[in-house]
Amino acid sequence: MANLNLKATKENTYDAIIIGSGVTGGWAAKELTEKGLKVIMLERGQKFDHVTDYENATKPPWEFRYNGKLTNEQKASHPKLSRDYPYNEMTEDYWMDDSDSPYKEVKRFDWFRPNIVGGKSILWGRQSYRLSDIDFEANAKEGIAIDWPIRYKDIAPWYSYVEKHVGISGERLGLPQLPDSDFLAPMEMFCVEKEVRKRIEKNFPGRNMTIGRVANLSEAKKEQLGIGRAPCQYRAKCNLGCPYGAYFSTQSCTLPPAAKTGLLTLRPDSVVTNLIYDENSKRATGVRVVDSVSMDVRVYNAKIIFVCASAMASAAVLLNSTSNRFPNGLGNDSEQLGHNLMDHHFRTGAGGQWEGDLDKYYYGRRNNGIYIPRYRNIGNDKRDYLRGFGYQGGGRRGNWMHNVAELSFGAEYKKEATEPGGWSMGLGGFGETLPYYENKMYLDPKDTDKWGMPLVVFDAEYKENEHKMRVDMQNDAAEMLEAAGVKNVRINKGESYMGMAIHEMGTARMGRDPKTSVLNANNQVHDVPNVFVTDGACMVSASCVNPSLTYMALTARAADFAVSELKKKNI
Amino acid sequence: MNRRAAVQRISLLMGGVALSGPVVSGILGEKTHFGDSVYATPQQEKLLAELADVIIPTTDTPGAKAAGAEQFIIRVMRDCHPMDEQKAFYASLDQFDKDSKAAYGKNFVALGNDQKVAMVKKLIETDKDFFKRMKNYTAVGYFTSEIGATQALEYLETPGRLEACIPLKPGQKAWALG
């Protein structure tokens, strides 16, 4: 019996365990296997194979039943997910069922949890921006929360490293608040966008408009072609999975090189409930997994563990990893685990009609918009709130829906509908949220899901600083569009709840002091040196830019550190 | 049960045979129905098809009836709308047919084209909300159908490149996708 157990233990033992196969889990898998480690990547979602499982990405519209609209059944079975657009007819299989995995809300939180290998790397918006020292220094300068333990110079080489592999399309601007990436060619702007850009930059010195920086291959270089990726085909069905591998996902970008090493085991359907801590070695020795289908319980052991389950889920797993040494969750001496929850606030801005360019059109569907980098509270600009926001948006020409709201019908209506409509132009702000200790998620003391995982409870909201910023996000957008000659400009005051931007972060923050942070400057859990958390949980402040690129860079950096520590026998 | 689980189950039932998308959709079609619904009668179905065909008639390309737009309308009303909206929709449809009878002594489907057009003009005045919903779903059903997307519009599955600022070609139809 003892021998059998030994054998089982040996079979379940790896050099490294990675929890999660999304943006950061995939990067950890690539880096750790390429450095020679034998790795198991545990994913709670189901198998989702590159290309062959992107069934919906190649279907014409007439093979869908509701043109994306949700059915009553979907609304009933997914009361939370169905509150917003990412869950729809095309993506239904990609998300976890609300009924399988409920969560609780003291305050509304829209939690989007994929149920597939690749996680949100499949479903993400692909906008990719570097943080700057304006971001890394903000907390310290303003006396907010705690200081980041790193600066731009610490992460800059790692941004370059991941960008070369991923391929980020964009335009160099040389701005201090938005450092340039190592870019592939930028995508082109629509005529209206080119003109609006000129007029905004002329009327508002210090403000810039550029094409979105996006993890789609505007051109494929050797690094990308070598792993079977092709350039963007401009089909604009990215979030269904790209059969050309033209945007960054785990499947297209990090899994192929990891698989090539022969050192990776990928195990879908694996719900990690907790890490196992050993008081003698003062290390986490492994993780406990419930098979989501068979309900079998297994334990996997490893020298190092990368927690890459996405910010909320990673914090939940750590909170659920209790021991005599860590009664409130692994690495939670600081009591910060689950706190300082942030997301970007958005869904507000302005839009209007562009009367010109009726003789202009486009070829190809550009799944990317324009970007206006942050300009508020930079240099001499001072507002009655802290931090700032960037805008995403763009021009578009009306399609066959352009005259559907009119009371016309018949042959004339039909003819008009089959011709391109007018142009419009819109801007939507993405604002930074401050880290507030009281914005938090925690585990329900008694209710669990069907895999025995305690339910997550959310208690987080936007506060005065964010609400003040939103006034600027509305007014500035309207002012810039009007100055640019856009007509009938209307302010959009949409509602934004925590989680909706799917940039949730901050629940296991980095820091210099173990008393006030969960992770150190290398994403290593204070006092449990063989555990690393490299997803959005590690963020100390939110910046206003889309965060995934930063998670990639931090993961590659942490993996490099972890392996060097392993070699030095420090962990 | 999500669709993929359903597909796996069906696939197992069928001995693991791979099924095409449309076949699976057909099998799953019944599953998407949920709770109480108003089922269109054959007469209502025919009426919806004729009304849709006045909104989007056959011109140099086939119209809404040829594209089966009424099937989309029925499906979306039945599966995506709450019961009270379904009832209101079919009550409006029935009233519309009654109005045709009152005006011309015939059901709408039996009217001549000019009479049909006159009835729809009247409908806009008497029941604008119903007309708008009808027009909206006719448009979506038609322009996302194979006929609407590939014949009335320009359909391009895989453009392969981006040209974002180019002259509009004479006679250029709107893109079906995007």
Interface residues (C-beta under 8 A of the other chain):
Chain A: Q46 E55 K59 P60 P61 W62 E63 F64 R65 Y66 N67 K69 L70 T71 N72 E73 A76 E92 D93 D97 M187 E188 M189 F190 C191 E193 K194 C232 Q233 Y234 R235 A236 L358 D359 K360 Y361 Y362 Y363 G364 R365 R366 G398 N399 W400 M401 V404 A405 L407 F409 G410 A411 Y413 K414 K415 A417 T418 E419 P420 G421
Chain B: N2 R3 R4 G21 P22 S25 G29 K31 T32 H33 F34 G35 V54 I55 I56 P57 T59 G63 F72 R75 V76 D79 C80 H81 P82 V117 V120 I124 K128 F131 K132 K135 N136 A139 V140 F143 T144 S145 E146 A149 A152 L153 E157 T158 P159 G160 R161 L162 E163 A164 C165 I166 P167 L168 K169 Q172 K173 A174 W175 A176 L177 G178
